[in-house]
Amino acid sequence: MTGGPRLLGRIATAEGPRWVRPHGDRLIPVAEPFAAFAAGRRPADVGEAVDAPLIAPVDPTVLVGIAQNGPEHVSPVQAWLKSPRTVVVGGAEVTLRRDAGAAVAEGEIAVVIGRATAGLTAGNAQEFVLGVTAVNDLSSPERVEFDPRNFESKSGEGYTPLGPWIDTEVGIDDVDLSVAVDGRLVAETGSRSLPVPIRECLAYVARWTPLGPGDVVMTGAPHSQALVRPGQTVTITVAGIDLVTPFA
């Protein structure tokens, strides 16, 4: 895309969600970005600076997780679906379930789709990506023994903190990722540590199901997990975007 802002987010208004970009300590409203993306440009400014809390950067219709894409896996990846209703914005407090065993924060690179994925291949995948952001794919892994399809382990309310910003310039082949718990760095990694590259993950997903503007693909956790408990705060940083999640 050419021109316009690098970072995009959203705020809540009486008329519904509104797209914004950061400008110093202000937020500048911008046009809905997907039409602009399809035309090869970034959205234009559409108003004066506003002051409002950020919300999740997108409301995905489809939220896809990539399994078997950590350092211990060597087999082809597989995808699974997570409820979009678990998505919350970075900074929102998440109450950990008390009836599901230990809780694990999984820092991942989230890809935000920019247009319908018909024709997406590993070679041209970047052309379909609006940008990347940070995601915390919260899990209760002890439930996998009873439910290997991840429904119980990953369906808690607020179990997908996302954003708050989408970086529309960073490429999908070289994205940094780190995880800190209460300010202590516990993982420093990135897309280079994924056995299956992000572009191949996107091609795999698009081969089996259509994706569209605003859908999200979580690309796997390359040694970026941490046990968490109530009272702690996790910060996941992707391409310089800090996703902060306090736990209750």
C-alpha positions as CSV (number, residue, x, y, z in Angstrom):
1,M,0.0,0.0,0.0
2,T,1.1,3.5,-0.6
3,G,0.7,6.7,1.4
4,G,-1.3,7.1,4.6
5,P,-0.7,5.8,8.1
6,R,1.4,2.8,9.1
7,L,-0.5,2.0,12.3
8,L,-4.3,1.5,12.4
9,G,-6.7,0.9,15.3
10,R,-10.3,1.5,16.3
11,I,-12.2,3.4,18.9
12,A,-15.8,3.0,20.2
13,T,-18.2,5.8,19.3
14,A,-22.0,6.3,19.6
15,E,-22.2,5.6,15.9
16,G,-20.2,2.4,16.2
17,P,-16.5,1.5,15.8
18,R,-14.4,4.1,14.1
19,W,-10.9,3.6,12.5
20,V,-8.0,5.8,13.8
21,R,-4.3,6.2,13.5
22,P,-1.9,7.5,16.2
23,H,-0.4,10.9,15.9
24,G,1.7,11.7,18.9
25,D,-0.6,11.4,21.8
26,R,-3.7,12.0,19.6
27,L,-5.9,9.8,17.6
28,I,-6.8,10.9,14.0
29,P,-9.9,9.3,12.4
30,V,-9.3,7.5,9.1
31,A,-11.5,5.9,6.5
32,E,-12.4,2.2,6.7
33,P,-9.2,0.6,5.4
34,F,-10.3,-2.4,3.4
35,A,-11.6,-0.6,0.3
36,A,-8.4,1.4,0.3
37,F,-6.3,-1.8,0.7
38,A,-8.0,-3.4,-2.3
39,A,-7.1,-0.3,-4.3
40,G,-3.4,-0.5,-3.2
41,R,-3.4,2.5,-0.9
42,R,-3.8,3.3,2.8
43,P,-6.9,5.1,4.1
44,A,-7.1,8.8,4.2
45,D,-7.7,11.0,7.3
46,V,-11.4,11.9,7.6
47,G,-11.7,14.2,10.7
48,E,-10.2,16.0,13.6
49,A,-8.3,14.5,16.4
50,V,-10.4,12.5,18.9
51,D,-10.0,11.2,22.5
52,A,-11.5,7.8,23.1
53,P,-10.5,4.4,24.4
54,L,-9.2,1.9,21.9
55,I,-11.1,-1.3,21.2
56,A,-10.0,-4.5,19.4
57,P,-8.6,-3.5,16.0
58,V,-10.9,-5.8,14.2
59,D,-14.0,-7.9,14.7
60,P,-13.1,-11.1,12.8
61,T,-15.8,-13.2,11.3
62,V,-13.3,-16.1,11.2
63,L,-10.5,-16.5,13.8
64,V,-8.1,-19.2,12.9
65,G,-5.4,-20.8,15.1
66,I,-2.4,-22.7,13.6
67,A,-1.5,-25.9,15.4
68,Q,1.7,-27.9,15.1
69,N,3.8,-24.8,14.3
70,G,6.0,-24.7,17.3
71,P,9.7,-25.7,17.5
72,E,8.8,-29.2,18.7
73,H,6.7,-30.0,15.6
74,V,7.9,-31.3,12.3
75,S,4.6,-32.5,10.7
76,P,2.5,-30.2,8.4
77,V,0.5,-27.6,10.2
78,Q,-3.2,-27.9,10.9
79,A,-5.7,-25.2,11.6
80,W,-8.5,-24.9,14.1
81,L,-11.2,-22.3,14.8
82,K,-11.5,-20.2,17.9
83,S,-14.6,-18.2,18.7
84,P,-14.3,-14.5,17.6
85,R,-16.4,-13.7,20.7
86,T,-13.3,-14.3,22.8
87,V,-11.5,-11.3,21.3
88,V,-10.8,-8.3,23.6
89,V,-8.5,-5.3,23.2
90,G,-5.1,-5.1,24.7
91,G,-5.3,-3.6,28.2
92,A,-8.6,-5.3,29.1
93,E,-8.4,-7.3,32.3
94,V,-9.1,-11.0,31.7
95,T,-10.5,-13.3,34.4
96,L,-8.8,-16.7,34.2
97,R,-11.0,-19.7,34.6
98,R,-10.7,-21.4,37.9
99,D,-12.3,-24.7,36.7
100,A,-9.9,-25.6,33.9
101,G,-6.5,-26.1,35.4
102,A,-3.4,-24.1,34.7
103,A,-3.6,-21.1,32.4
104,V,-1.0,-20.4,29.7
105,A,-0.4,-17.2,27.7
106,E,0.7,-17.9,24.2
107,G,2.3,-15.0,22.4
108,E,1.7,-15.1,18.7
109,I,1.9,-13.1,15.5
110,A,-1.6,-12.4,14.3
111,V,-2.2,-11.7,10.6
112,V,-5.1,-9.5,9.7
113,I,-6.5,-10.3,6.2
114,G,-7.2,-7.4,3.9
115,R,-9.3,-8.9,1.1
116,A,-10.9,-12.1,0.0
117,T,-8.4,-14.8,-0.2
118,A,-9.4,-16.4,-3.5
119,G,-6.2,-17.0,-5.4
120,L,-3.9,-16.7,-2.3
121,T,-0.7,-18.8,-2.6
122,A,2.4,-18.9,-0.5
123,G,4.1,-16.8,-3.2
124,N,1.6,-13.9,-3.2
125,A,0.3,-14.2,0.4
126,Q,1.6,-10.7,1.4
127,E,-0.7,-9.1,-1.2
128,F,-3.7,-10.3,0.9
129,V,-2.5,-9.1,4.3
130,L,-3.6,-5.8,5.7
131,G,-1.1,-6.0,8.5
132,V,0.1,-7.9,11.6
133,T,-0.6,-7.4,15.2
134,A,0.0,-9.1,18.6
135,V,-2.3,-11.7,20.0
136,N,-2.4,-13.6,23.3
137,D,-3.9,-17.1,22.5
138,L,-4.8,-17.9,26.1
139,S,-5.2,-21.6,26.8
140,S,-6.1,-24.1,29.6
141,P,-3.9,-27.0,28.3
142,E,-5.0,-29.5,30.9
143,R,-8.4,-29.6,29.1
144,V,-6.8,-31.0,26.0
145,E,-6.9,-34.5,27.6
146,F,-10.7,-34.3,27.5
147,D,-11.1,-32.2,24.4
148,P,-8.3,-32.4,21.8
149,R,-10.1,-30.0,19.5
150,N,-9.3,-27.0,21.8
151,F,-12.9,-25.9,22.4
152,E,-12.7,-26.1,26.2
153,S,-9.1,-25.1,26.5
154,K,-9.4,-21.9,24.5
155,S,-13.0,-20.7,24.8
156,G,-12.8,-18.6,28.0
157,E,-14.3,-15.1,28.0
158,G,-11.6,-12.7,26.9
159,Y,-9.2,-15.5,26.0
160,T,-8.0,-13.7,22.8
161,P,-6.5,-10.3,23.7
162,L,-5.7,-8.7,20.3
163,G,-4.0,-5.5,19.2
164,P,-4.4,-2.7,19.9
165,W,-2.7,-1.6,16.7
166,I,-2.3,-3.2,13.2
167,D,1.1,-2.5,11.6
168,T,0.4,-2.2,7.8
169,E,4.1,-2.0,6.8
170,V,5.9,-4.9,8.4
171,G,6.3,-7.9,6.1
172,I,5.1,-11.4,7.1
173,D,8.5,-13.1,6.7
174,D,10.5,-11.4,9.4
175,V,8.4,-10.4,12.5
176,D,9.8,-10.1,16.0
177,L,7.9,-11.5,18.9
178,S,8.6,-11.3,22.7
179,V,6.7,-12.2,25.9
180,A,7.2,-10.7,29.3
181,V,5.5,-11.6,32.6
182,D,5.3,-8.8,35.2
183,G,8.1,-7.0,33.3
184,R,10.4,-10.0,33.2
185,L,11.3,-11.2,29.6
186,V,10.5,-14.9,29.2
187,A,10.6,-15.2,25.4
188,E,12.4,-13.4,22.6
189,T,11.7,-15.0,19.2
190,G,9.8,-14.3,16.0
191,S,8.5,-15.6,12.7
192,R,12.0,-17.0,11.8
193,S,11.5,-19.6,14.5
194,L,8.3,-21.0,13.1
195,P,8.9,-24.3,11.3
196,V,6.3,-23.4,8.7
197,P,6.5,-19.8,7.4
198,I,3.6,-17.5,7.9
199,R,2.9,-17.3,4.1
200,E,2.7,-21.1,3.9
201,C,0.3,-21.1,6.9
202,L,-2.0,-18.6,5.1
203,A,-1.9,-20.6,1.9
204,Y,-2.9,-23.8,3.8
205,V,-5.8,-22.0,5.5
206,A,-7.0,-20.4,2.2
207,R,-6.9,-23.7,0.5
208,W,-9.6,-25.1,2.8
209,T,-11.8,-22.1,3.7
210,P,-12.4,-18.6,2.4
211,L,-11.2,-15.7,4.5
212,G,-12.1,-12.0,4.1
213,P,-11.4,-8.5,5.3
214,G,-10.8,-8.4,9.0
215,D,-10.4,-12.1,9.5
216,V,-7.5,-13.1,11.7
217,V,-5.0,-16.0,11.5
218,M,-2.9,-16.7,14.7
219,T,0.3,-18.2,13.4
220,G,1.7,-20.4,16.2
221,A,3.8,-20.0,19.3
222,P,7.6,-20.4,18.7
223,H,8.8,-21.0,22.3
224,S,6.6,-18.0,23.4
225,Q,4.4,-19.6,26.1
226,A,4.3,-18.7,29.8
227,L,2.3,-20.0,32.7
228,V,0.2,-17.2,34.2
229,R,-1.9,-16.8,37.3
230,P,-4.3,-14.1,38.7
231,G,-2.6,-10.9,39.6
232,Q,0.0,-11.1,36.9
233,T,0.4,-9.0,33.7
234,V,1.6,-10.3,30.4
235,T,3.1,-8.1,27.7
236,I,3.3,-9.6,24.2
237,T,5.2,-7.4,21.7
238,V,4.9,-8.0,18.0
239,A,6.8,-5.8,15.5
240,G,7.0,-3.1,18.3
241,I,3.2,-3.3,19.2
242,D,2.7,-3.9,22.9
243,L,-0.3,-6.0,23.9
244,V,-0.7,-5.8,27.7
245,T,-3.0,-8.2,29.5
246,P,-3.6,-8.0,33.3
247,F,-5.2,-11.2,34.8
248,A,-7.7,-11.5,37.6
